[in-house]
Amino acid sequence: MAQEDVFKKIVSHCKEYGFVFPSSDIYDGLGAVYDYGQNGVELKNNIKQYWWQAMVLLHENIVGIDSAIFMHPTIWKASGHVDAFNDPLIDNRDSKKRYRADVLIEEQIAKYEEKIEKEVAKGRKRFGDAFNEAEFRATNQRVIEHTQKRDALHERYSKAMNAMDLDELKQIILDEEIVCPISGTRNWTDVRQFNLMFKTEVGSTAEGASTIYLRPETAQGIFVNYLNVQKTGRMKIPFGIAQIGKAFRNEIVARQFIFRMREFEQMEMQYFVKPGTELDWFKQWKQTRLAWHKALGFGDENYRFHDHEKLAHYANAASDIEFKMPFGFKEVEGIHSRTNFDLSQHAKFSGHKIEYFDPETNESYTPYVIETSIGVDRMFLSVMCHSYEEETLENGETRTVLRLPAPLAPVKLAILPLVKKDGLPEKAHEIMNDLKFHFNCKYEEKDSIGKRYRRQDAIGTPYCITVDHDTLNDNCVTLRNRDTMTQERVPIASLRDLIEDKVSITSLLKKL
Ligand code: GAP
């Protein structure tokens, strides 16, 4: 099945099984805004819990906060977001559609890459076992041509973006003969800057309302609390502050479902370090974060780092962790070495001295910061994409199964009485009332056992138990495993021991 079709199926599966709904669905939705349903919220909470515990529980020197979304408007002036948090936009006059100029060019670069990979795949097919990929890439004329075009475009694009040369961005689009996907024409306007922050007003107009912004990142809430936390927590450098919360960006290219949203959630951690040590910490956090992703067991080959050439105004190093989605390798998390830019700016704009006094060396300095920043929704999407499978069974039937890592699954155990009578529902409820204190259980009695198993497979429930007539005599149930579909008879008394370890977040944390 084409990857595009797989992705469409995942999107409709998310809606059909209560994971993600379009926001304001009965009003035909609101662009790039989504709601999480009864299963989605559980999965999302489990992802957040895995992150929070990996940060705050496992590191003695990392603490959490929860800062407000509304903040003093000067914060965004100090951080540079008012002046520099812009996307370069271009309109097509015929379709009246608006695009991000950088995205159009990046898609063009990706097209050259696709062409290269197609040639390589053809070569592999033609030469079979004798295929030498490195030699083929170095000598095949078509590959060489596409590679040269890609590299030249990449260099020109990086230069234009670094200088934010809007005329050059437009010229690249014209020279590359990039057309509007809707109208198919090259009738482009000039490229303009567009600020991504949402504005609103606080206070009534009579009192004199002032404009404030919905935060585009949670990080600034951490920076402006640096002094509060350092002092009240008596934190010694190096130390970190973690936060999970909503962020808002008026994204123009809002595509690919929950990959790029206007309202989304971030999990960010700012690690305050001594100046001069930041690049070592940057390397270390890259590895720590990659290990967190890999512990989910999705396969090491599905991750890669993308080290940035174009650095944000505040960074002296930056790298993304990319995950292989059905639409290619995409950024899920950013690790940034943000220097002392933010703290220095807030010191300047607020008039407060924001420094750290090192009791060992008797010196004061403005700490440098390593940031790890991951989008909850993108992480959710990567988990869904990797877990969704349409499996062909031995009898030729297909089953849709979400192979979620058990600790992230919304429901850990489904409790199913074989029939709705003969005391089986009562026995099933008794088991549920005991186990529900330890992990998330779901009781279901409607439809045949086979149908109930399939429903649980579709939401990723790792275990089901069936309560049958024998249960009333032998106090045993049939335990069914989602992945292997094997069934075994086990005593009710051993269920907690058999399941709890495998479905707990702790089991993931122990792999780190
Ligand atoms: N504080 C740094 C910062 O915000 P970023 O690279 O702009 O850096 C960090 O964002 C992460 O937030 C991204 O890697 C992505 O996972 C998530 N993210 C950013 N914009 C998003 C959007 N519009 N929708 C969903 N997630 C987004």
Boltz pocket constraint, residues with backbone or C-beta under 6 A from the ligand:
constraints:
  - pocket:
      binder: B
      contacts: [[A, 216], [A, 217], [A, 218], [A, 219], [A, 249], [A, 251], [A, 258], [A, 259], [A, 260], [A, 261], [A, 262], [A, 264], [A, 265], [A, 266], [A, 268], [A, 331], [A, 332], [A, 333], [A, 334], [A, 371], [A, 373], [A, 374], [A, 375], [A, 376], [A, 377], [A, 378], [A, 379]]
      max_distance: 6.0
